[in-house]
Amino acid sequence: MTTYIIKRILLMFPTLFAIAVIIFVVLNFAPGQPGGQAQSSDGAQDARSAEGRESYRIFKEQFNFDKPVMFNTRFSLTVNDVNQELEALADFNRPVCGEGAPEGCIEASVRPSSAEIIKAQDVVEDWGLYIVPQLIDIANNHERLDVRLQATNRLSTNAKQRLINEYGRKQTDEERAYNKRINSENEMISQWSSSAASKEELDAFLKETWNPWFEENKARWEWSFTDKTKIFFIDTRFAKYWGNLMRFDFGVSHVDKRPVLEKIMERLPYTLVLNLVSIIIAYILSIPLGIWSAYRQNTNADRVLTGVLFALYSLPSFFVGVLLLQTFADGDPFGWFPTGGFAGRLPDWYGPRPGIASTDDMTVLEYTASMTYHLMLPAFCLTYGSIASLSRYARTGILDTIRADFIRTARAKGLSETMVVIKHAVRNGMIPVLTLLGTMLPALIGGSVVIEYVFNIPGMGLFMFESIFARDYNAIMGVLLISTVLTLVGLLLSDISYAVVDPRISFD
């Protein structure tokens, strides 16, 4: 058994890595992007808004959204690649041809759309330092003045080096000194933009600023094969994220810049309480129902119970939740329960302080009563489906067991039916139910998205729902990775429980 457990634990690591890769790729290649709301719905206005673009660029840089997802080949970008994007940006700013249009106008049919301009800006921003040599080349040699100006002014952004700015970590003296030096250089080059009206003016500006600066720092872009290999694998979102995970750091939320793990731990108690109550009630009720149904197989009582349980199992939880809220929550015809939340006020029938509105002044007993009062409806919605399925599994397990030879032998020895059922039939018939217990472990932490949303319970399910809509990738990855680990642990516990319940099973 020990050898088997060690092998399974070692196998968890490559399995977890493979699942994490799949989750990461799906999230990062899904339509849309975090922080997209930072861009105006009016693409033309946003395309011209330097302040808005800079804010969005900093956001992407802070969370590595400007890096490639898996592999980085930006060191191989050519002048033609950059030219294509800069010419589109320059064409957007040209006047549209028409009556009285100046020379150098562009036909409306070939003018880039606002969406294409926003995409081009994103691409050029994301390329960052990798295209500085190409921008220098275009700024000096392109035949169009407007494209040269685009390249020159892009340099004041793309040539900036990154500061060490990791949330939740105190910087060392060396890092602060590095940031001070880099910030000084970044502030200097951010002023090097030009609005030259002629090629001669632009040539003079470049000769005074960017050309000498590039000659002095040219070695930064002279990458060796080793440098390119490191860039290809290391300078990516995936590598940066897993670098954090190796330190058990799930990153920070894109929404409020708080550590993801801290937000998860805040939500976890609500989900644990709700799901633990649900699982305990489900097992307490379903196992006796399954045993009772198995020993009354094919009777009218068994048929009625089976029909009722299948009817419950077929009812979707969101439908039942809304129905319960409309019927038994605040409103008509009954107002017995609150409409949502985890705790808040005491029921009117509770003791000397009915209707208390805040949990701050509650005693432990009062808080427990308030929590129970609020969780009755959501706990029922989480439980009824589990009772239906678990009781059927328990019934099937018992039916398979009571037909076995050792049960007939036990009866032949004169053991009471109670002893036969409890000691022999139930113990050996619970293997299917134990299998489900292992798979419930992730749900215990992951929560129920539907139930927590319907009843407004601030648990892990609602947190996951909100994170998906906000495209908070770090939060989504954190919850899914924790659920993955719990799934693997749950499967291992299920296997171990087999051997505990049935001595005939051995993993040696």
Sequence and secondary structure as in RCSB ss.txt:
>XXXX:A:sequence
MTTYIIKRILLMFPTLFAIAVIIFVVLNFAPGQPGGQAQSSDGAQDARSAEGRESYRIFKEQFNFDKPVMFNTRF
SLTVNDVNQELEALADFNRPVCGEGAPEGCIEASVRPSSAEIIKAQDVVEDWGLYIVPQLIDIANNHERLDVRLQ
ATNRLSTNAKQRLINEYGRKQTDEERAYNKRINSENEMISQWSSSAASKEELDAFLKETWNPWFEENKARWEWSF
TDKTKIFFIDTRFAKYWGNLMRFDFGVSHVDKRPVLEKIMERLPYTLVLNLVSIIIAYILSIPLGIWSAYRQNTN
ADRVLTGVLFALYSLPSFFVGVLLLQTFADGDPFGWFPTGGFAGRLPDWYGPRPGIASTDDMTVLEYTASMTYHL
MLPAFCLTYGSIASLSRYARTGILDTIRADFIRTARAKGLSETMVVIKHAVRNGMIPVLTLLGTMLPALIGGSVV
IEYVFNIPGMGLFMFESIFARDYNAIMGVLLISTVLTLVGLLLSDISYAVVDPRISFD
>XXXX:A:secstr
 HHHHHHHHHHHHHHHHHHHHHHHHHHHHSSS TTGGGS SSHHHHHH HHHHHHHHHHHHHTTTTS SS   GG
G  HHHHHHHHHHHHHHTS B STT  TT B TTTS  HHHHHHHHHHHHHHGGGGHHHHHHHHHH S HHHHHH
HHHHHHHHT       TT    HHHHHHHHHHHHHHHHHTT     SSHHHHHHHHHHTHHHHHHHHGGGG   H
HHHHHHHHHSSHHHHHHHHHTTT   B TTT  BHHHHHHHHHHHHHHHHHHHHHHHHHHHHHHHHHHHHTTTSH
HHHHHHHHHHHHHHS HHHHHHHHHHHHBSSSS   B SS SS    TTSSS TT   STT  HHHHHHHHHHHH
HHHHHHHHHHHHHHHHHHHHHHHHHHHTSHHHHHHHHTT  HHHIIIIIIIHHHTHHHHHHHHHHHHHHHH  HH
HHHHTT  SHHHHHHHHHHTT HHHHHHHHHHHHHHHHHHHHHHHHHHHHH TT    
